[in-house]
């Protein structure tokens, strides 16, 4: 006589197709029953123990994976995303959750890269504008310096012209003074000579000298 009893196990162990099969002679004797029942009991206990150990292993696996996901999420929330990845250990529900978590991290990484590219472009634009503003300021400063040099040159030219005019005026005044005194002496001497000559024939020369 044989009896097959299906075992209720977690989904992770269901693929193994575990079954409990009990076999016994059709007409067991008393001696056979004396060792058969304890053997069947031992088999049943071992089966239950195997189910318990398998359940604990599955539970520990799921718990460990969930705790790793929890720690990873906490690290990202505290320190920010720096390329972390969740560990995928199999094809169960927790592994599917880890793959979904990784997909979310990939999306976050893509957004972060896009923001970094936009920030780099903005920095480049701002640097270009700053360089152009500095160039315009330098050109304006150069134009102001050139204008100041031109003004100073004009002032210097005016000062030189004024000094030249003053020198000319001083020269003419000095020359007029130096020439006036001998000319006046000549006039006096000519008058005295005309008086002395009187009706002398050379008196006509005195008019020419005057």
Helices and strands as residue ranges (DSSP letters): E 2-6, H 11-14, E 19-23, H 30-79, H 93-197, H 203-209
